[in-house]
């Protein structure tokens, strides 16, 4: 399979996860909470593992362990911070009843930007090699599932019909394909290795600033143990993928 086909297949597969939001219709909120929080912890571990065990080692190998690699990591981290500050984007892993003022169109726009950046990350990862690409795709995919459940809930809570919510959520997800294609197109003219530390910065920001804060305040020791185990399993998955490359 050529690199372009890998990128298209991976980004389309992750985009299709936007349809998983419909699962929210078949569960009560309490059941969804029990499902989503371990998934959030698992995705945080997968994102950090993807950044530190795959993207950054590959970036250091291709670019050298120079200060510019780490500056680009900071740039990637800061880009997501900037998005969050100026368009009030955040990943949503809360239940519909926990949102007093649903902002459905803002959620779609910000999610589209996020998916586009994820597409750049996945595209750049596949340009570095199939193994790196698969690791980045899985890290993104694990994060998309709880996010899409939350986003779909917000749109339904905001008065959208189920069919409309699914359609627009899927269209927002397709910006990931665009990001992947742009990364592939750029690679024909320039060295896109700089996108690897940029993507690592994105992953680190999402995990540390957005995901971990949602699971670290529980006073239930059992829940905390489950969350940490899920987090560790996410890292372990990325480590095992590294062994298989």
C-alpha atoms as an extended CHARMM CRD file, in Angstrom:
* protein
*
       245  EXT
         1         1  UNK       CA              0.0000000000        0.0000000000        0.0000000000  PROA      1               0.0000000000
         2         2  UNK       CA              1.4110000000        3.4130000000       -0.9470000000  PROA      2               0.0000000000
         3         3  UNK       CA              1.8710000000        6.1740000000        1.6160000000  PROA      3               0.0000000000
         4         4  UNK       CA             -1.0080000000        8.1770000000        0.1190000000  PROA      4               0.0000000000
         5         5  UNK       CA             -3.3810000000        5.2310000000        0.4450000000  PROA      5               0.0000000000
         6         6  UNK       CA             -2.2720000000        4.6710000000        4.0450000000  PROA      6               0.0000000000
         7         7  UNK       CA             -3.0230000000        8.3330000000        4.8270000000  PROA      7               0.0000000000
         8         8  UNK       CA             -6.4350000000        8.2940000000        3.1180000000  PROA      8               0.0000000000
         9         9  UNK       CA             -7.4530000000        5.0040000000        4.7520000000  PROA      9               0.0000000000
        10        10  UNK       CA             -6.3120000000        6.0770000000        8.2270000000  PROA      10              0.0000000000
        11        11  UNK       CA             -7.8980000000        9.5310000000        8.1490000000  PROA      11              0.0000000000
        12        12  UNK       CA            -11.1650000000        8.2190000000        6.7090000000  PROA      12              0.0000000000
        13        13  UNK       CA            -11.3120000000        5.5220000000        9.3920000000  PROA      13              0.0000000000
        14        14  UNK       CA            -10.8250000000        8.0510000000       12.1730000000  PROA      14              0.0000000000
        15        15  UNK       CA            -13.3080000000       10.4500000000       10.5330000000  PROA      15              0.0000000000
        16        16  UNK       CA            -15.8860000000        7.6470000000       10.5810000000  PROA      16              0.0000000000
        17        17  UNK       CA            -15.5600000000        7.5420000000       14.3720000000  PROA      17              0.0000000000
        18        18  UNK       CA            -17.6000000000       10.7620000000       14.4040000000  PROA      18              0.0000000000
        19        19  UNK       CA            -20.6150000000        8.4840000000       13.8840000000  PROA      19              0.0000000000
        20        20  UNK       CA            -19.9820000000        6.7340000000       17.2060000000  PROA      20              0.0000000000
        21        21  UNK       CA            -21.7680000000        9.6290000000       18.8770000000  PROA      21              0.0000000000
        22        22  UNK       CA            -25.0200000000        7.8360000000       18.0750000000  PROA      22              0.0000000000
        23        23  UNK       CA            -24.0640000000        5.3040000000       20.7620000000  PROA      23              0.0000000000
        24        24  UNK       CA            -25.0440000000        7.9630000000       23.3020000000  PROA      24              0.0000000000
        25        25  UNK       CA            -28.6850000000        7.4370000000       22.3360000000  PROA      25              0.0000000000
        26        26  UNK       CA            -28.6940000000        3.8840000000       23.6710000000  PROA      26              0.0000000000
        27        27  UNK       CA            -27.2220000000        4.5220000000       27.1290000000  PROA      27              0.0000000000
        28        28  UNK       CA            -28.3010000000        6.4360000000       30.1660000000  PROA      28              0.0000000000
        29        29  UNK       CA            -26.0260000000        9.2510000000       31.2950000000  PROA      29              0.0000000000
        30        30  UNK       CA            -24.7390000000        7.3700000000       34.3220000000  PROA      30              0.0000000000
        31        31  UNK       CA            -23.7080000000        4.4460000000       32.1350000000  PROA      31              0.0000000000
        32        32  UNK       CA            -22.0030000000        6.7960000000       29.6760000000  PROA      32              0.0000000000
        33        33  UNK       CA            -20.0470000000        8.4460000000       32.4840000000  PROA      33              0.0000000000
        34        34  UNK       CA            -18.7200000000        5.0630000000       33.5650000000  PROA      34              0.0000000000
        35        35  UNK       CA            -17.6440000000        4.3380000000       29.9710000000  PROA      35              0.0000000000
        36        36  UNK       CA            -16.2630000000        7.7310000000       28.9940000000  PROA      36              0.0000000000
        37        37  UNK       CA            -13.9390000000        8.4660000000       31.9110000000  PROA      37              0.0000000000
        38        38  UNK       CA            -11.8060000000        5.3010000000       31.5350000000  PROA      38              0.0000000000
        39        39  UNK       CA            -11.7180000000        6.0020000000       27.7750000000  PROA      39              0.0000000000
        40        40  UNK       CA            -10.4980000000        9.5370000000       28.4770000000  PROA      40              0.0000000000
        41        41  UNK       CA             -7.7480000000        8.1470000000       30.7280000000  PROA      41              0.0000000000
        42        42  UNK       CA             -6.7910000000        5.5380000000       28.1200000000  PROA      42              0.0000000000
        43        43  UNK       CA             -6.6340000000        8.1420000000       25.3520000000  PROA      43              0.0000000000
        44        44  UNK       CA             -4.4730000000       10.4290000000       27.5230000000  PROA      44              0.0000000000
        45        45  UNK       CA             -1.9650000000        7.5990000000       27.9360000000  PROA      45              0.0000000000
        46        46  UNK       CA             -2.1080000000        6.7570000000       24.2230000000  PROA      46              0.0000000000
        47        47  UNK       CA             -1.4820000000       10.3750000000       23.2310000000  PROA      47              0.0000000000
        48        48  UNK       CA              1.4610000000       10.7730000000       25.6030000000  PROA      48              0.0000000000
        49        49  UNK       CA              2.8550000000        7.4050000000       24.5590000000  PROA      49              0.0000000000
        50        50  UNK       CA              2.4600000000        8.3290000000       20.9010000000  PROA      50              0.0000000000
        51        51  UNK       CA              4.2650000000       11.6330000000       21.4560000000  PROA      51              0.0000000000
        52        52  UNK       CA              7.1780000000       10.3880000000       23.5910000000  PROA      52              0.0000000000
        53        53  UNK       CA              7.6420000000        6.8530000000       22.2500000000  PROA      53              0.0000000000
        54        54  UNK       CA              7.0140000000        7.4030000000       18.5340000000  PROA      54              0.0000000000
        55        55  UNK       CA              6.8370000000       10.9670000000       17.2290000000  PROA      55              0.0000000000
        56        56  UNK       CA              9.6670000000       12.5430000000       19.2270000000  PROA      56              0.0000000000
        57        57  UNK       CA             12.2220000000        9.7190000000       18.7470000000  PROA      57              0.0000000000
        58        58  UNK       CA             11.4630000000        9.7480000000       15.0130000000  PROA      58              0.0000000000
        59        59  UNK       CA             11.7680000000       13.5500000000       14.9000000000  PROA      59              0.0000000000
        60        60  UNK       CA             15.1080000000       13.4280000000       16.7390000000  PROA      60              0.0000000000
        61        61  UNK       CA             16.3700000000       10.7870000000       14.3220000000  PROA      61              0.0000000000
        62        62  UNK       CA             15.3550000000       12.7640000000       11.2440000000  PROA      62              0.0000000000
        63        63  UNK       CA             16.1780000000       16.2830000000       12.4720000000  PROA      63              0.0000000000
        64        64  UNK       CA             18.8740000000       15.6140000000       15.0360000000  PROA      64              0.0000000000
        65        65  UNK       CA             18.5180000000       16.1730000000       18.7810000000  PROA      65              0.0000000000
        66        66  UNK       CA             18.7730000000       19.9230000000       18.3140000000  PROA      66              0.0000000000
        67        67  UNK       CA             17.0090000000       22.7210000000       20.1240000000  PROA      67              0.0000000000
        68        68  UNK       CA             14.7710000000       23.3990000000       17.1110000000  PROA      68              0.0000000000
        69        69  UNK       CA             13.0030000000       20.0670000000       17.6580000000  PROA      69              0.0000000000
        70        70  UNK       CA             12.0030000000       21.1000000000       21.1470000000  PROA      70              0.0000000000
        71        71  UNK       CA             11.0690000000       24.6040000000       19.9940000000  PROA      71              0.0000000000
        72        72  UNK       CA              8.6890000000       23.0530000000       17.4890000000  PROA      72              0.0000000000
        73        73  UNK       CA              7.2140000000       20.8780000000       20.2660000000  PROA      73              0.0000000000
        74        74  UNK       CA              6.5350000000       24.0640000000       22.2170000000  PROA      74              0.0000000000
        75        75  UNK       CA              5.0280000000       25.6230000000       19.0700000000  PROA      75              0.0000000000
        76        76  UNK       CA              2.6880000000       22.6620000000       18.6630000000  PROA      76              0.0000000000
        77        77  UNK       CA              1.7130000000       22.8440000000       22.3310000000  PROA      77              0.0000000000
        78        78  UNK       CA              1.1780000000       26.6140000000       22.1180000000  PROA      78              0.0000000000
        79        79  UNK       CA             -0.9230000000       26.3580000000       18.9550000000  PROA      79              0.0000000000
        80        80  UNK       CA             -3.5710000000       24.3000000000       20.7160000000  PROA      80              0.0000000000
        81        81  UNK       CA             -3.4010000000       26.6350000000       23.7150000000  PROA      81              0.0000000000
        82        82  UNK       CA             -3.9880000000       29.5760000000       21.3390000000  PROA      82              0.0000000000
        83        83  UNK       CA             -6.9680000000       27.8590000000       19.7330000000  PROA      83              0.0000000000
        84        84  UNK       CA             -8.4640000000       27.1800000000       23.1470000000  PROA      84              0.0000000000
        85        85  UNK       CA             -7.9620000000       30.7770000000       24.2930000000  PROA      85              0.0000000000
        86        86  UNK       CA             -9.3670000000       32.5570000000       21.2550000000  PROA      86              0.0000000000
        87        87  UNK       CA            -12.2040000000       30.3760000000       20.0130000000  PROA      87              0.0000000000
        88        88  UNK       CA            -12.9450000000       28.7490000000       23.3630000000  PROA      88              0.0000000000
        89        89  UNK       CA            -12.4260000000       25.3020000000       21.8680000000  PROA      89              0.0000000000
        90        90  UNK       CA            -12.1990000000       22.3940000000       24.2200000000  PROA      90              0.0000000000
        91        91  UNK       CA            -12.6520000000       18.6830000000       23.9310000000  PROA      91              0.0000000000
        92        92  UNK       CA            -15.9660000000       17.6920000000       25.3780000000  PROA      92              0.0000000000
        93        93  UNK       CA            -16.2590000000       14.5610000000       27.4630000000  PROA      93              0.0000000000
        94        94  UNK       CA            -19.1930000000       15.7130000000       29.5820000000  PROA      94              0.0000000000
        95        95  UNK       CA            -22.8200000000       14.6900000000       29.4940000000  PROA      95              0.0000000000
        96        96  UNK       CA            -25.4590000000       16.8870000000       27.8250000000  PROA      96              0.0000000000
        97        97  UNK       CA            -27.0930000000       17.8240000000       31.1390000000  PROA      97              0.0000000000
        98        98  UNK       CA            -23.7850000000       19.2910000000       32.3290000000  PROA      98              0.0000000000
        99        99  UNK       CA            -23.8610000000       21.9900000000       29.6390000000  PROA      99              0.0000000000
       100       100  UNK       CA            -26.0500000000       24.9630000000       30.4990000000  PROA      100             0.0000000000
       101       101  UNK       CA            -25.5400000000       26.8480000000       27.2260000000  PROA      101             0.0000000000
       102       102  UNK       CA            -24.8560000000       24.5150000000       24.3220000000  PROA      102             0.0000000000
       103       103  UNK       CA            -22.8070000000       26.1920000000       21.5770000000  PROA      103             0.0000000000
       104       104  UNK       CA            -23.3280000000       23.6550000000       18.8240000000  PROA      104             0.0000000000
       105       105  UNK       CA            -21.8640000000       25.5300000000       15.8530000000  PROA      105             0.0000000000
       106       106  UNK       CA            -18.8240000000       26.6120000000       17.8530000000  PROA      106             0.0000000000
       107       107  UNK       CA            -18.2580000000       22.9750000000       18.8040000000  PROA      107             0.0000000000
       108       108  UNK       CA            -18.3720000000       21.9680000000       15.1250000000  PROA      108             0.0000000000
       109       109  UNK       CA            -15.9960000000       24.7200000000       13.9780000000  PROA      109             0.0000000000
       110       110  UNK       CA            -13.4630000000       24.0870000000       16.7020000000  PROA      110             0.0000000000
       111       111  UNK       CA            -13.7370000000       20.3220000000       16.2300000000  PROA      111             0.0000000000
       112       112  UNK       CA            -13.0990000000       20.7820000000       12.5080000000  PROA      112             0.0000000000
       113       113  UNK       CA             -9.9060000000       22.7360000000       13.2320000000  PROA      113             0.0000000000
       114       114  UNK       CA             -8.7960000000       20.0960000000       15.7170000000  PROA      114             0.0000000000
       115       115  UNK       CA             -9.4760000000       17.2900000000       13.2370000000  PROA      115             0.0000000000
       116       116  UNK       CA             -7.5420000000       19.1320000000       10.5320000000  PROA      116             0.0000000000
       117       117  UNK       CA             -4.4990000000       19.3850000000       12.8010000000  PROA      117             0.0000000000
       118       118  UNK       CA             -4.8570000000       15.7030000000       13.6720000000  PROA      118             0.0000000000
       119       119  UNK       CA             -4.8540000000       14.9680000000        9.9410000000  PROA      119             0.0000000000
       120       120  UNK       CA             -1.5910000000       16.8810000000        9.5300000000  PROA      120             0.0000000000
       121       121  UNK       CA             -0.1280000000       14.8360000000       12.3850000000  PROA      121             0.0000000000
       122       122  UNK       CA             -1.2470000000       11.4920000000       10.9590000000  PROA      122             0.0000000000
       123       123  UNK       CA             -0.1200000000       12.4350000000        7.4480000000  PROA      123             0.0000000000
       124       124  UNK       CA              3.3270000000       13.4970000000        8.6730000000  PROA      124             0.0000000000
       125       125  UNK       CA              3.6030000000       10.3120000000       10.7370000000  PROA      125             0.0000000000
       126       126  UNK       CA              2.9040000000        8.0930000000        7.7250000000  PROA      126             0.0000000000
       127       127  UNK       CA              5.4650000000       10.0510000000        5.7090000000  PROA      127             0.0000000000
       128       128  UNK       CA              7.9790000000        8.9780000000        8.3590000000  PROA      128             0.0000000000
       129       129  UNK       CA              6.9310000000        5.3230000000        8.0520000000  PROA      129             0.0000000000
       130       130  UNK       CA              3.8960000000        2.9930000000        8.2920000000  PROA      130             0.0000000000
       131       131  UNK       CA              4.6430000000        2.0200000000       11.8970000000  PROA      131             0.0000000000
       132       132  UNK       CA              4.8230000000        5.6250000000       13.0820000000  PROA      132             0.0000000000
       133       133  UNK       CA              1.6660000000        6.3770000000       11.1170000000  PROA      133             0.0000000000
       134       134  UNK       CA             -0.2930000000        3.5150000000       12.6690000000  PROA      134             0.0000000000
       135       135  UNK       CA              0.7910000000        4.5780000000       16.1690000000  PROA      135             0.0000000000
       136       136  UNK       CA             -0.3060000000        8.1840000000       15.5570000000  PROA      136             0.0000000000
       137       137  UNK       CA             -3.6030000000        7.0100000000       14.0530000000  PROA      137             0.0000000000
       138       138  UNK       CA             -4.4080000000        4.7940000000       17.0330000000  PROA      138             0.0000000000
       139       139  UNK       CA             -3.5290000000        7.5540000000       19.4930000000  PROA      139             0.0000000000
       140       140  UNK       CA             -5.8790000000        9.9510000000       17.6950000000  PROA      140             0.0000000000
       141       141  UNK       CA             -8.6040000000        7.3230000000       17.3100000000  PROA      141             0.0000000000
       142       142  UNK       CA             -8.6120000000        6.4400000000       21.0210000000  PROA      142             0.0000000000
       143       143  UNK       CA             -9.1350000000       10.1090000000       21.7900000000  PROA      143             0.0000000000
       144       144  UNK       CA            -11.8460000000       10.6410000000       19.1710000000  PROA      144             0.0000000000
       145       145  UNK       CA            -14.3100000000        8.1430000000       20.6460000000  PROA      145             0.0000000000
       146       146  UNK       CA            -15.0000000000        9.9030000000       23.9850000000  PROA      146             0.0000000000
       147       147  UNK       CA            -14.8000000000       13.2980000000       22.2780000000  PROA      147             0.0000000000
       148       148  UNK       CA            -17.3950000000       12.4030000000       19.6530000000  PROA      148             0.0000000000
       149       149  UNK       CA            -19.7430000000       10.9900000000       22.2890000000  PROA      149             0.0000000000
       150       150  UNK       CA            -19.5820000000       14.3240000000       24.1060000000  PROA      150             0.0000000000
       151       151  UNK       CA            -19.9460000000       16.4640000000       20.9790000000  PROA      151             0.0000000000
       152       152  UNK       CA            -22.9720000000       14.4960000000       19.7780000000  PROA      152             0.0000000000
       153       153  UNK       CA            -24.5770000000       14.8930000000       23.1950000000  PROA      153             0.0000000000
       154       154  UNK       CA            -24.1030000000       18.6720000000       23.0650000000  PROA      154             0.0000000000
       155       155  UNK       CA            -25.7760000000       18.9200000000       19.6480000000  PROA      155             0.0000000000
       156       156  UNK       CA            -28.7540000000       16.8050000000       20.7250000000  PROA      156             0.0000000000
       157       157  UNK       CA            -29.0460000000       18.8490000000       23.9180000000  PROA      157             0.0000000000
       158       158  UNK       CA            -28.9330000000       21.9900000000       21.7590000000  PROA      158             0.0000000000
       159       159  UNK       CA            -32.0350000000       20.9030000000       19.8620000000  PROA      159             0.0000000000
       160       160  UNK       CA            -30.5280000000       19.2810000000       16.7650000000  PROA      160             0.0000000000
       161       161  UNK       CA            -32.1930000000       16.2880000000       15.1310000000  PROA      161             0.0000000000
       162       162  UNK       CA            -30.1990000000       13.0830000000       15.4020000000  PROA      162             0.0000000000
       163       163  UNK       CA            -29.6690000000       12.8190000000       11.6400000000  PROA      163             0.0000000000
       164       164  UNK       CA            -28.4490000000       16.4160000000       11.3830000000  PROA      164             0.0000000000
       165       165  UNK       CA            -26.0890000000       16.0030000000       14.3410000000  PROA      165             0.0000000000
       166       166  UNK       CA            -24.5560000000       12.8480000000       12.8530000000  PROA      166             0.0000000000
       167       167  UNK       CA            -24.1840000000       14.4020000000        9.3840000000  PROA      167             0.0000000000
       168       168  UNK       CA            -22.5250000000       17.6160000000       10.5420000000  PROA      168             0.0000000000
       169       169  UNK       CA            -20.3210000000       15.7660000000       13.0120000000  PROA      169             0.0000000000
       170       170  UNK       CA            -19.1400000000       13.5180000000       10.1740000000  PROA      170             0.0000000000
       171       171  UNK       CA            -18.4950000000       16.4970000000        7.8690000000  PROA      171             0.0000000000
       172       172  UNK       CA            -16.4430000000       18.0750000000       10.6470000000  PROA      172             0.0000000000
       173       173  UNK       CA            -14.5000000000       14.8190000000       10.9580000000  PROA      173             0.0000000000
       174       174  UNK       CA            -13.6350000000       14.8550000000        7.2520000000  PROA      174             0.0000000000
       175       175  UNK       CA            -11.3320000000       17.8410000000        7.7840000000  PROA      175             0.0000000000
       176       176  UNK       CA             -8.8960000000       15.2330000000        9.0820000000  PROA      176             0.0000000000
       177       177  UNK       CA             -8.6950000000       13.7550000000        5.5850000000  PROA      177             0.0000000000
       178       178  UNK       CA             -7.9180000000       17.2440000000        4.2410000000  PROA      178             0.0000000000
       179       179  UNK       CA             -5.1310000000       17.6580000000        6.8020000000  PROA      179             0.0000000000
       180       180  UNK       CA             -3.6390000000       14.2970000000        5.8550000000  PROA      180             0.0000000000
       181       181  UNK       CA             -3.7060000000       15.1330000000        2.1320000000  PROA      181             0.0000000000
       182       182  UNK       CA             -2.0650000000       18.5090000000        2.7320000000  PROA      182             0.0000000000
       183       183  UNK       CA              0.7190000000       16.8490000000        4.7400000000  PROA      183             0.0000000000
       184       184  UNK       CA              1.2780000000       14.3910000000        1.8680000000  PROA      184             0.0000000000
       185       185  UNK       CA              1.2370000000       17.1840000000       -0.7110000000  PROA      185             0.0000000000
       186       186  UNK       CA              3.7390000000       19.2920000000        1.2350000000  PROA      186             0.0000000000
       187       187  UNK       CA              6.0910000000       16.3150000000        1.5230000000  PROA      187             0.0000000000
       188       188  UNK       CA              6.6040000000       16.3190000000       -2.2310000000  PROA      188             0.0000000000
       189       189  UNK       CA              8.2600000000       19.7470000000       -2.0840000000  PROA      189             0.0000000000
       190       190  UNK       CA              9.5970000000       20.1730000000        1.4450000000  PROA      190             0.0000000000
       191       191  UNK       CA             10.8480000000       18.0730000000        4.3370000000  PROA      191             0.0000000000
       192       192  UNK       CA              7.8030000000       17.5790000000        6.5510000000  PROA      192             0.0000000000
       193       193  UNK       CA              9.7850000000       16.1130000000        9.4610000000  PROA      193             0.0000000000
       194       194  UNK       CA              9.0540000000       19.3270000000       11.3790000000  PROA      194             0.0000000000
       195       195  UNK       CA              5.4000000000       18.2260000000       11.6110000000  PROA      195             0.0000000000
       196       196  UNK       CA              6.4100000000       15.3110000000       13.8620000000  PROA      196             0.0000000000
       197       197  UNK       CA              7.4930000000       17.4250000000       16.8840000000  PROA      197             0.0000000000
       198       198  UNK       CA              4.6150000000       19.8330000000       16.1210000000  PROA      198             0.0000000000
       199       199  UNK       CA              2.1720000000       16.9120000000       16.3590000000  PROA      199             0.0000000000
       200       200  UNK       CA              3.8980000000       15.7090000000       19.5310000000  PROA      200             0.0000000000
       201       201  UNK       CA              3.2860000000       19.1320000000       21.0780000000  PROA      201             0.0000000000
       202       202  UNK       CA             -0.3900000000       18.8640000000       20.0820000000  PROA      202             0.0000000000
       203       203  UNK       CA             -0.6890000000       15.4180000000       21.6700000000  PROA      203             0.0000000000
       204       204  UNK       CA              1.0250000000       16.5300000000       24.8830000000  PROA      204             0.0000000000
       205       205  UNK       CA             -1.2450000000       19.5630000000       25.2200000000  PROA      205             0.0000000000
       206       206  UNK       CA             -4.4430000000       17.5690000000       24.6890000000  PROA      206             0.0000000000
       207       207  UNK       CA             -3.3970000000       14.8800000000       27.1680000000  PROA      207             0.0000000000
       208       208  UNK       CA             -1.9920000000       17.1490000000       29.8870000000  PROA      208             0.0000000000
       209       209  UNK       CA             -4.2900000000       20.1590000000       29.6480000000  PROA      209             0.0000000000
       210       210  UNK       CA             -7.5780000000       18.7030000000       28.5220000000  PROA      210             0.0000000000
       211       211  UNK       CA             -7.8550000000       15.0150000000       29.3400000000  PROA      211             0.0000000000
       212       212  UNK       CA             -5.9900000000       14.3900000000       32.5820000000  PROA      212             0.0000000000
       213       213  UNK       CA             -7.7090000000       17.2660000000       34.4600000000  PROA      213             0.0000000000
       214       214  UNK       CA            -11.0780000000       15.6020000000       33.7680000000  PROA      214             0.0000000000
       215       215  UNK       CA            -10.1380000000       12.3710000000       35.5370000000  PROA      215             0.0000000000
       216       216  UNK       CA             -7.8770000000       13.4160000000       38.3940000000  PROA      216             0.0000000000
       217       217  UNK       CA            -10.3980000000       14.9400000000       40.8000000000  PROA      217             0.0000000000
       218       218  UNK       CA            -12.3910000000       11.8650000000       41.7580000000  PROA      218             0.0000000000
       219       219  UNK       CA            -12.4570000000       11.1200000000       45.4890000000  PROA      219             0.0000000000
       220       220  UNK       CA            -13.3140000000        7.4880000000       44.8430000000  PROA      220             0.0000000000
       221       221  UNK       CA            -10.1610000000        5.3740000000       45.2670000000  PROA      221             0.0000000000
       222       222  UNK       CA            -11.5470000000        2.5890000000       43.0950000000  PROA      222             0.0000000000
       223       223  UNK       CA            -12.3100000000        5.0010000000       40.2370000000  PROA      223             0.0000000000
       224       224  UNK       CA             -8.8830000000        6.5810000000       40.5590000000  PROA      224             0.0000000000
       225       225  UNK       CA             -7.3020000000        3.1470000000       40.3090000000  PROA      225             0.0000000000
       226       226  UNK       CA             -9.3150000000        2.3130000000       37.1870000000  PROA      226             0.0000000000
       227       227  UNK       CA             -8.3840000000        5.6590000000       35.6250000000  PROA      227             0.0000000000
       228       228  UNK       CA             -4.6810000000        5.1820000000       36.2910000000  PROA      228             0.0000000000
       229       229  UNK       CA             -4.7770000000        1.6180000000       35.0030000000  PROA      229             0.0000000000
       230       230  UNK       CA             -6.5210000000        2.8170000000       31.8370000000  PROA      230             0.0000000000
       231       231  UNK       CA             -3.9160000000        5.5780000000       31.4670000000  PROA      231             0.0000000000
       232       232  UNK       CA             -1.0830000000        3.0600000000       31.8640000000  PROA      232             0.0000000000
       233       233  UNK       CA             -2.7010000000        0.7150000000       29.3270000000  PROA      233             0.0000000000
       234       234  UNK       CA             -2.7460000000        3.5480000000       26.7950000000  PROA      234             0.0000000000
       235       235  UNK       CA              0.9930000000        4.0550000000       27.2510000000  PROA      235             0.0000000000
       236       236  UNK       CA              1.5790000000        0.2880000000       27.1540000000  PROA      236             0.0000000000
       237       237  UNK       CA             -0.2600000000        0.0430000000       23.8190000000  PROA      237             0.0000000000
       238       238  UNK       CA              2.0610000000        2.6270000000       22.2820000000  PROA      238             0.0000000000
       239       239  UNK       CA              5.0960000000        0.8460000000       23.7430000000  PROA      239             0.0000000000
       240       240  UNK       CA              3.9950000000       -2.5070000000       22.2810000000  PROA      240             0.0000000000
       241       241  UNK       CA              3.4560000000       -0.9030000000       18.9020000000  PROA      241             0.0000000000
       242       242  UNK       CA              7.0290000000        0.3320000000       19.0740000000  PROA      242             0.0000000000
       243       243  UNK       CA              8.2570000000       -3.2150000000       19.6760000000  PROA      243             0.0000000000
       244       244  UNK       CA              6.2790000000       -4.4580000000       16.6760000000  PROA      244             0.0000000000
       245       245  UNK       CA              7.6350000000       -1.8750000000       14.2310000000  PROA      245             0.0000000000
